[in-house]
Amino acid sequence: MGNENRGIVAGLAVSLGGGAVVIGLLTAMFAAASGTERTVTVTAPAGTTQAAPGTTSVPASIPADVVSGAYDYVHFACGSCHGWKGEGGVDPAIPPLAGAGKEFTAEQLRSIIDKGAGISADPKAPFMPVWGSVVTDRQVTEMIAYIKAGLPVVPGATPLTVPDGAAADAAGAVLYQTYGCINCHGSNGFGGVPDPAAPEKAIPPLTGIDFKKGFPADKIAEIIRSGSVIGKQPITAMPHWGGVLSDKQVSQLVAYIQSLK
C-alpha cells in the first residue's frame, strides 16, 4: 500500500465527530423552471446557534444524499480533523479523506465509523472513536455517500467561525459547536447522550457543582488535549484534540465550559 493509501487508513482512525442531536432535515426538490438546481431547506439542529432557516441553491447534479452527507460532515465536525473539504493538513498524523471513497467500500467505511479504529490508549495519537451508538444509520449512510462522491462542495455546508475580537468564552461557544463537542455533551454542556457501554450509561455533563469541583481549568484542558476512554471497548470515547486544537483554542473552550452553570 502506498503512502497515500496508508495515510487514508490512518486518517480514518481520527474522529469523524459524534452526535445524538438530531440533524436538521434537508428537503430537496428540482426547480421546475431550470432543471439545473434544487432548493434545499435547512432546519437548524436542536441546541445550535444558527441563522433562521432559509434556502440555498444546490446544483441538481449533486444527489440529495450527498447534500445531506455534506451537512452531516460539518455538523459532526469531521472536517475539524480531516479538513473541511477532506483535504487534510490539520495535523501530520491526520491525512485527507479525498481518496477514501475509492479505497474503501461502503461497508468498510460504515464499520470504521460505527466501531472506530486506531489506538485510543495513546494520548498523543489521533484515533477514531466508536460512534455506532450516537450517529444514526441514516446519517452514516449520508456521510458515506458524501465521501464516496469525493466530498464535493455543497453550498451552505460550512462550519461556524470565530468572529474577530470575540471574548474567550464567546469564542469557545463557537468552537464547542464547530468541533462537535455539542453533539455528545449537549447544548450548554448538559450531557445525557446515551452511551450504553459506559459505567454511567450516558456521556457526562460539563455542568453542575460536582463537575466544577472535580474539574478545574487545568484538568479540563488536559482532558481536551488527551481525550478520555472510560469503560470497556467498544465504547464511545472522547478523541484526543491535542494535535488538532491550538493552545489558544483549548483556552477558549475552557473559558466557555467554565462559564456554564
BELRAKA-V573222 format. One record per residue. N is the residue number from 1. PSI is psi in radians with two decimals (NA if undefined). Layout:
# BELRAKA-V573222
[[N/PSI] [N/PSI]]
This chain:
# BELRAKA-V573222
[[1/2.30] [2/3.08] [3/-0.66] [4/-0.77] [5/-0.68] [6/-0.65] [7/-0.71] [8/-0.75] [9/-0.78] [10/-0.67] [11/-0.58] [12/-0.07] [13/0.35] [14/2.64] [15/2.31] [16/0.11] [17/2.72] [18/3.05] [19/2.54] [20/-0.08] [21/2.29] [22/2.18] [23/2.54] [24/2.57] [25/2.31] [26/1.89] [27/2.05] [28/2.47] [29/2.53] [30/2.41] [31/2.29] [32/-0.59] [33/-0.99] [34/-0.63] [35/0.10] [36/-0.11] [37/2.72] [38/2.65] [39/2.22] [40/2.12] [41/2.15] [42/2.11] [43/2.16] [44/2.45] [45/2.59] [46/2.39] [47/0.09] [48/2.79] [49/1.85] [50/2.84] [51/2.87] [52/2.57] [53/2.42] [54/-2.87] [55/2.68] [56/2.55] [57/2.28] [58/2.32] [59/2.39] [60/-0.28] [61/-0.25] [62/2.04] [63/2.67] [64/-0.66] [65/-0.51] [66/-0.70] [67/-0.84] [68/-0.72] [69/-0.59] [70/-0.71] [71/-0.68] [72/-0.75] [73/-0.71] [74/-0.81] [75/-0.64] [76/0.25] [77/0.47] [78/-0.71] [79/-0.31] [80/-0.41] [81/-0.76] [82/-0.05] [83/2.46] [84/-0.26] [85/0.25] [86/0.29] [87/-0.13] [88/-2.71] [89/0.00] [90/-0.71] [91/2.54] [92/-0.50] [93/-0.08] [94/1.63] [95/3.05] [96/2.92] [97/0.11] [98/-0.67] [99/0.06] [100/-0.58] [101/-0.51] [102/-0.55] [103/-0.58] [104/2.58] [105/2.90] [106/-0.67] [107/-0.70] [108/-0.73] [109/-0.73] [110/-0.73] [111/-0.73] [112/-0.75] [113/-0.79] [114/-0.70] [115/-0.17] [116/3.08] [117/2.87] [118/-3.06] [119/1.72] [120/-0.30] [121/-0.26] [122/1.92] [123/-0.15] [124/-0.14] [125/2.22] [126/2.56] [127/2.79] [128/1.95] [129/2.96] [130/2.03] [131/0.12] [132/-0.47] [133/-0.09] [134/-0.45] [135/2.28] [136/2.78] [137/-0.69] [138/-0.75] [139/-0.68] [140/-0.78] [141/-0.73] [142/-0.74] [143/-0.64] [144/-0.75] [145/-0.70] [146/-0.78] [147/-0.76] [148/-0.48] [149/-0.05] [150/0.31] [151/1.03] [152/2.76] [153/2.20] [154/2.05] [155/2.31] [156/-0.31] [157/1.30] [158/2.56] [159/2.77] [160/2.61] [161/2.63] [162/2.17] [163/2.60] [164/2.40] [165/0.14] [166/2.51] [167/2.77] [168/-0.80] [169/-0.61] [170/-0.74] [171/-0.71] [172/-0.59] [173/-0.65] [174/-0.79] [175/-0.61] [176/-0.59] [177/-0.81] [178/-0.67] [179/0.22] [180/0.15] [181/-0.68] [182/-0.49] [183/-0.49] [184/-0.76] [185/-0.10] [186/2.92] [187/2.30] [188/0.41] [189/0.37] [190/-0.28] [191/-2.70] [192/-0.03] [193/2.22] [194/2.39] [195/1.40] [196/-0.51] [197/-0.26] [198/2.65] [199/-0.67] [200/-0.07] [201/0.15] [202/2.72] [203/2.30] [204/2.68] [205/2.88] [206/0.47] [207/3.03] [208/2.86] [209/-0.76] [210/-0.73] [211/-0.80] [212/-0.60] [213/-0.66] [214/-0.25] [215/1.48] [216/3.07] [217/-0.76] [218/-0.58] [219/-0.71] [220/-0.81] [221/-0.69] [222/-0.76] [223/-0.66] [224/-0.75] [225/-0.68] [226/-0.15] [227/-3.08] [228/2.24] [229/1.99] [230/2.26] [231/-3.06] [232/2.57] [233/2.64] [234/2.49] [235/2.56] [236/2.15] [237/2.60] [238/2.16] [239/2.89] [240/2.10] [241/0.02] [242/-0.56] [243/0.02] [244/-0.83] [245/2.49] [246/2.88] [247/-0.66] [248/-0.75] [249/-0.69] [250/-0.78] [251/-0.66] [252/-0.69] [253/-0.72] [254/-0.75] [255/-0.72] [256/-0.83] [257/-0.69] [258/-0.29] [259/-0.20] [260/2.83] [261/NA]]
